[in-house]
């Protein structure tokens, strides 16, 4: 009778190319380095720390806009550096790949803000430069300020996903269905680099996009990068279940974590996929030290630096509502949101870990450090116990680790938590070989044939290849 293999816990470092990501005010904490976000060396150091800890990836969040819903202006966001200024995340993958060999990079890019044709080139370029270690976090955007500066109107929540559906069609057609695997022939004698007959015009003509031509990059190792998504609303979850290979959730309590994971697994089944064909990462902020007592003292010290107004600025943006209108003790169940609908639903259907109703006061208390995910505070044993409990009881795969301070939070996790998890046999001792996709799933570099994207390959049922009309090619 064989022994049951323990479920392995996976980590991502959750970062953003800015000063304040999820812990407003903590840039003032001694030894926090987030003010160095403009330095290549700062990012390369974080990458080295994450790779030392055998993290799957650095997951780099992004917004293209300003949190200006709180008090109906951007003054507080700017005053407290709340995700503004924010630099582009894409370049960080190449910068960090230069000093690592195995770490993956999940870059966030919003569907409404860049046409899929040039964006497909960005993805292929990054996958080439990282040797297949890039992932793409697909977002539809939730800040009205971004739409204003793009000169576009804000679409209703669900229509944003209609646009994203077609955007993915174009991306799949370009990355999966334009170049055949043997298109590059490198025939030195004839001088032919490629067999042009095996490079196809995708012929896409849809409601939102018209892209008739070829993908301008030769195929990279993964072709399509690993697809990340964080849809929590019913429509967002449907989109994630159809496309994502790694899904991020941010339940604020242990009990709601079970509900959130179950919803994702059921959505995958409904989309015709294996419920374990996507890894589920839970947002968590770990504050740890050599002992429970030292960790609790550290957390208490960190709390002194939390900027409450900055926290309200963030939450106003996430909820699509000016929270300055609310009394601190008013229940958060009446919000009419066009932003993160899943989060509003959670407030309605859950209570805090202390059993209290969600109010603005509770939100600030919970969300000041590491935002709205799990708070796990303790020595190595206590933290490892909680992580194991969440993974085993809630059926999650791992954690998207938000930081209180950077790189201090990640250094502490690598020093204290990773060795404890390895000792318990629930954390990898070394990286798997190959691309990010193969490291995560062990089934090769490419999207599996069962994935939606595979249907857009040459000869696939959803391919729209048209190599003749208006291309200059002869029938």
C-alpha positions in Angstrom: 0.0 0.0 0.0 1.7 3.2 -1.2 1.8 6.5 0.8 -0.2 9.4 -0.4 1.9 12.2 -2.0 1.6 15.4 0.0 0.2 18.3 -2.0 2.9 20.8 -2.9 2.5 24.5 -1.9 3.4 27.0 -4.6 4.5 30.7 -4.2 4.5 33.8 -6.4 5.9 37.1 -5.3 3.2 39.7 -5.8 4.8 43.0 -6.9 4.0 46.2 -8.9 6.3 48.7 -10.6 5.4 51.5 -8.2 6.0 52.7 -4.6 2.8 51.7 -2.9 1.2 48.4 -4.1 -1.1 47.0 -1.4 0.3 48.5 1.9 -0.2 52.3 1.9 2.4 54.1 4.0 4.8 51.2 4.4 7.4 52.8 2.1 8.4 54.8 5.2 9.2 51.7 7.2 12.9 51.2 8.0 14.8 49.2 5.3 11.8 49.2 2.9 13.3 49.8 -0.6 10.1 50.4 -2.6 11.3 54.0 -3.4 14.0 52.3 -5.6 11.3 50.9 -7.9 13.0 52.9 -10.8 16.3 51.0 -10.4 17.2 47.9 -12.5 19.3 46.6 -9.5 16.3 46.7 -7.2 14.2 44.5 -9.4 17.1 42.1 -10.1 17.6 41.7 -6.4 13.9 40.8 -5.8 14.2 38.3 -8.7 17.2 36.6 -7.1 15.5 36.4 -3.7 12.4 34.8 -5.3 14.5 32.3 -7.3 16.5 31.4 -4.1 13.1 30.6 -2.5 12.1 28.5 -5.6 9.0 30.8 -6.2 7.1 30.0 -9.4 7.1 33.6 -10.5 7.2 37.3 -9.7 3.6 38.3 -10.6 3.7 42.0 -11.5 0.4 43.8 -11.2 -0.5 47.0 -13.1 -3.1 49.7 -13.6 -3.2 52.3 -16.4 -4.9 55.1 -14.5 -5.2 56.9 -11.2 -7.3 56.0 -8.2 -9.4 59.1 -8.3 -12.8 57.9 -6.9 -12.1 58.7 -3.3 -13.5 62.2 -2.7 -13.9 62.4 -6.5 -10.3 63.5 -7.2 -6.8 62.2 -7.5 -5.2 64.3 -4.8 -5.0 61.6 -2.1 -3.7 59.0 -4.5 -0.9 61.3 -5.5 -0.2 62.5 -2.0 0.3 59.0 -0.7 1.8 57.4 -3.8 -1.0 54.9 -4.0 -0.2 52.9 -7.2 0.9 56.2 -8.7 3.5 56.9 -10.0 3.4 53.5 -11.8 5.9 52.3 -14.4 5.3 49.7 -17.1 5.6 46.1 -15.9 6.6 44.5 -19.2 10.2 45.5 -19.3 10.8 44.0 -15.8 10.5 40.4 -17.2 13.6 40.8 -19.5 15.5 42.7 -16.8 15.0 40.0 -14.2 15.4 37.1 -16.6 19.0 38.3 -17.2 20.0 37.3 -13.6 17.8 34.2 -13.1 17.5 30.8 -14.8 14.2 29.4 -13.6 12.0 32.1 -12.2 8.9 32.9 -14.1 7.4 36.4 -14.7 3.7 37.2 -14.8 3.2 40.6 -16.4 -0.1 42.4 -16.3 -1.5 44.1 -19.4 -5.0 45.4 -19.9 -7.1 44.3 -22.9 -8.6 47.8 -23.5 -5.3 49.7 -23.7 -3.3 48.0 -26.4 -4.4 46.6 -29.8 -3.8 42.8 -29.9 -1.6 42.9 -33.0 1.4 44.8 -31.4 0.7 43.2 -28.0 1.2 39.7 -29.5 4.6 40.9 -30.7 5.4 42.0 -27.1 4.4 38.6 -25.8 6.5 36.7 -28.3 9.5 39.0 -27.7 9.4 38.4 -23.9 8.9 34.7 -24.3 12.0 34.6 -26.6 14.1 36.7 -24.2 13.1 34.8 -21.1 13.5 31.4 -22.8 9.9 30.6 -22.2 9.5 31.9 -18.7 6.8 34.6 -19.2 3.1 34.6 -18.3 0.4 37.2 -19.1 -2.1 38.3 -16.5 -5.1 39.3 -18.6 -7.1 42.2 -17.1 -10.1 44.1 -18.5 -9.4 47.3 -16.4 -11.5 48.8 -13.7 -10.3 52.4 -13.3 -12.5 54.9 -15.1 -9.5 57.3 -15.3 -7.7 55.0 -17.7 -10.6 55.0 -20.1 -10.8 58.8 -20.0 -7.1 59.2 -21.0 -7.5 56.7 -23.8 -10.5 58.7 -25.1 -12.8 55.7 -24.8 -16.0 55.3 -22.8 -16.2 53.0 -19.9 -18.0 49.8 -20.9 -20.4 48.0 -18.7 -18.7 45.3 -16.6 -19.8 42.3 -18.6 -19.1 43.9 -22.0 -15.5 44.4 -21.0 -15.3 40.6 -21.0 -17.0 40.4 -24.5 -14.1 42.6 -25.8 -11.6 40.4 -23.9 -13.1 37.2 -25.5 -12.4 38.5 -29.0 -9.1 39.9 -28.0 -8.0 36.4 -27.0 -9.3 35.1 -30.3 -6.9 37.4 -32.1 -4.0 36.6 -29.7 -4.5 32.8 -30.1 -4.7 33.1 -33.9 -1.5 35.1 -34.1 0.5 33.1 -31.5 -0.8 29.6 -32.2 -2.2 29.7 -35.8 0.0 31.9 -37.9 3.3 30.1 -38.1 3.5 26.4 -38.5 6.1 24.5 -36.4 8.3 23.8 -39.4 7.9 27.1 -41.1 11.5 28.2 -40.4 13.8 26.1 -42.6 17.2 27.9 -42.5 18.2 26.6 -45.9 21.6 28.2 -46.4 22.0 26.8 -49.9 18.9 28.3 -51.3 19.1 31.4 -49.0 15.6 30.7 -47.7 15.1 31.5 -44.0 11.5 30.3 -44.0 8.9 28.5 -46.1 6.4 31.3 -46.6 3.6 28.9 -47.5 3.7 27.8 -43.8 3.3 31.3 -42.4 -0.4 32.2 -42.5 -2.6 35.3 -42.6 -5.0 34.9 -39.8 -8.0 36.6 -41.6 -9.7 37.8 -38.4 -12.7 40.1 -38.8 -14.8 40.5 -35.7 -17.0 42.9 -33.8 -14.2 44.8 -32.1 -11.0 43.9 -34.1 -10.0 43.4 -37.7 -6.6 41.7 -38.0 -6.0 40.1 -41.5 -2.3 39.5 -41.5 0.5 37.3 -40.2 2.1 37.3 -36.8 5.4 39.2 -37.2 7.4 37.0 -34.8 8.6 33.5 -35.3 7.1 31.1 -32.6 8.6 31.2 -29.1 9.1 28.2 -26.8 5.7 28.5 -25.3 4.0 30.4 -28.2 1.3 31.5 -25.9 2.7 32.6 -22.5 1.1 31.0 -19.4 -2.2 32.7 -19.0 -3.0 34.3 -15.6 -6.4 35.7 -14.6 -8.2 37.0 -11.5 -11.8 37.1 -12.5 -14.1 37.0 -9.4 -17.5 38.2 -10.8 -19.6 35.5 -12.5 -18.6 36.9 -16.0 -15.0 37.2 -15.0 -14.9 33.7 -13.6 -16.4 32.4 -16.8 -13.7 34.1 -18.8 -11.0 32.8 -16.5 -12.3 29.3 -16.7 -12.2 29.4 -20.5 -8.7 30.8 -20.7 -6.6 30.9 -17.6 -3.9 28.4 -16.4 -3.3 30.2 -13.2 -6.2 31.9 -11.3 -5.7 34.4 -8.5 -8.3 34.8 -5.8 -8.3 37.2 -2.8 -10.8 35.9 -0.2 -10.4 37.8 3.1 -11.2 34.9 5.4 -10.3 31.2 5.7 -13.9 30.2 5.5 -14.6 32.1 2.3 -11.4 30.7 0.7 -13.1 27.3 0.5 -16.1 28.9 -1.2 -13.9 30.8 -3.7 -11.8 27.8 -4.7 -14.9 25.6 -5.1 -16.4 28.2 -7.4 -13.3 28.3 -9.6 -13.1 24.4 -9.8 -16.8 24.3 -10.7 -16.3 27.0 -13.4 -13.5 25.0 -15.0 -15.7 22.0 -15.2 -18.5 24.0 -16.7 -16.1 25.3 -19.3 -15.3 21.7 -20.3 -11.9 21.6 -18.6 -10.3 19.5 -15.9 -10.9 21.2 -12.6 -7.2 21.0 -11.9 -6.1 22.3 -15.3 -5.5 25.7 -13.6 -3.4 26.5 -10.5 -5.3 28.5 -7.9 -3.3 31.0 -6.0 -4.7 32.7 -2.9 -3.6 36.3 -2.0 -1.8 36.3 1.3 0.4 38.6 3.3 2.8 36.7 5.6 4.6 38.5 8.5 7.1 36.2 10.0 10.2 36.0 12.2 12.2 33.5 14.3 9.3 33.1 16.8 5.6 33.8 17.0 6.3 36.5 19.6 8.8 38.3 17.3 6.4 38.0 14.3 3.5 39.6 16.3 5.8 42.4 17.5 6.9 43.0 13.9 3.2 43.2 12.7 2.4 45.6 15.5 5.3 47.7 14.5 4.3 47.6 10.8 0.8 48.8 11.7 2.2 52.1 13.0 3.1 53.0 9.4 -0.2 52.2 7.7 -1.8 55.2 6.0 -5.5 54.9 6.5 -6.4 57.5 3.8 -4.3 55.6 1.3 -6.1 52.4 2.2 -9.5 54.2 1.5 -8.2 55.4 -1.8 -7.3 51.9 -2.9 -10.5 50.3 -1.7 -12.6 53.1 -3.4 -10.9 52.1 -6.7 -11.4 48.4 -6.2 -15.1 48.8 -5.3 -15.9 51.5 -7.8 -17.3 53.7 -5.1 -16.3 56.8 -3.2 -15.8 55.4 0.3 -15.6 58.9 1.8 -19.4 58.9 1.7 -19.6 56.1 4.2 -19.7 56.1 8.0 -16.8 54.0 9.4 -19.3 51.6 11.0 -21.8 51.3 8.1 -22.1 47.8 6.6 -20.5 47.5 3.1 -23.4 45.6 1.6 -25.1 48.4 -0.4 -22.3 49.2 -2.9 -23.4 49.5 -6.5 -20.1 48.6 -8.3 -19.0 48.5 -11.9 -15.5 47.5 -10.8 -14.7 44.4 -8.7 -18.2 42.8 -8.4 -16.8 39.7 -6.9 -15.4 41.6 -3.9 -18.7 43.4 -3.3 -20.5 40.0 -3.3 -18.0 38.7 -0.7 -18.8 41.4 1.7 -22.5 40.5 1.4 -22.0 36.7 1.9 -19.2 36.5 4.5 -18.1 37.9 7.8 -14.6 38.7 9.2 -12.5 36.0 10.8 -13.8 37.5 14.1 -17.4 36.9 13.0 -18.2 40.5 12.5 -20.1 42.2 9.7 -17.9 44.0 7.1 -17.8 47.7 7.8 -15.4 50.4 6.6 -13.6 50.3 9.9 -13.0 46.5 9.6 -11.9 47.0 6.0 -9.2 49.5 6.9 -8.1 47.3 9.8 -7.8 44.2 7.6 -6.6 45.9 4.4 -3.9 48.3 5.7 -1.2 45.8 5.2 -1.2 43.5 2.2 -4.7 44.6 1.2 -7.7 42.3 1.2 -6.1 38.8 1.2 -5.3 36.5 4.1 -3.1 37.8 6.9 -0.8 35.1 8.3 1.3 36.2 11.2 3.7 33.9 13.1 6.9 32.0 13.4 7.8 29.3 10.8 5.7 26.6 12.4 2.6 28.7 12.8 2.7 30.1 9.3 3.4 26.7 7.8 0.5 25.2 9.7 -1.9 27.9 8.3 -0.6 27.5 4.7 -1.0 23.8 4.8 -4.5 24.1 6.3 -5.6 26.5 3.5 -4.2 24.4 0.8 -5.5 21.1 2.1 -8.9 22.2 3.4 -9.7 24.8 0.7 -8.1 22.8 -2.2 -6.0 25.7 -3.3 -2.6 25.3 -5.0 -0.5 28.1 -3.6 -0.2 31.7 -2.6 0.3 35.0 -4.3 2.4 36.7 -1.6 1.7 40.4 -1.1 4.4 42.2 0.8 4.3 44.5 3.8 7.8 45.8 3.0 9.9 45.0 0.0 12.1 43.1 -0.3 11.9 42.4 3.5 8.7 40.3 3.4 10.1 38.1 0.6 13.5 37.7 2.4 11.7 36.6 5.6 9.6 34.0 3.7 12.6 32.6 2.0 14.6 32.5 5.3 11.9 31.1 7.6 9.0 29.7 5.8 10.4 27.9 2.7 12.8 25.7 4.8 10.0 24.7 7.2 7.7 23.7 4.3 10.5 21.8 2.6 11.1 19.9 5.9 7.4 18.9 5.9 7.7 17.7 2.3 5.2 20.2 0.9 7.4 22.5 -1.1 9.7 21.9 -4.0 13.4 21.2 -3.4 14.4 22.2 -6.9 12.8 23.6 -10.0 11.4 21.4 -12.7 13.0 21.8 -16.1 11.9 23.8 -19.1 9.5 26.6 -19.6 7.2 28.2 -17.0 4.3 26.1 -18.3 6.2 22.9 -18.0 7.4 23.8 -14.5 3.8 24.4 -13.4 2.2 21.4 -15.1 5.0 19.0 -16.2 3.2 18.4 -19.6 5.4 20.3 -22.0 5.9 23.9 -23.2 2.7 24.4 -25.3 -0.9 24.9 -24.5 -2.5 21.5 -24.2 -4.7 20.4 -27.0 -7.7 20.6 -24.7 -7.3 24.3 -24.2 -9.4 26.9 -26.0 -6.3 28.4 -27.7 -5.4 25.1 -29.4 -8.6 25.4 -31.6 -7.1 28.4 -33.4 -4.0 26.5 -34.7 -3.6 25.7 -38.3 -6.3 23.2 -39.2 -8.2 23.9 -36.0 -11.9 24.2 -35.9 -11.8 28.0 -35.0 -8.9 28.9 -37.4 -9.9 31.7 -39.8 -6.8 31.6 -42.0 -7.2 33.4 -45.3 -3.9 33.5 -47.3 -5.4 34.8 -50.5 -8.0 37.6 -50.3 -6.2 41.0 -50.4 -2.8 39.4 -49.5 -1.2 39.5 -53.0 -0.8 35.7 -52.9 -2.1 33.7 -55.8 -4.7 30.9 -55.4 
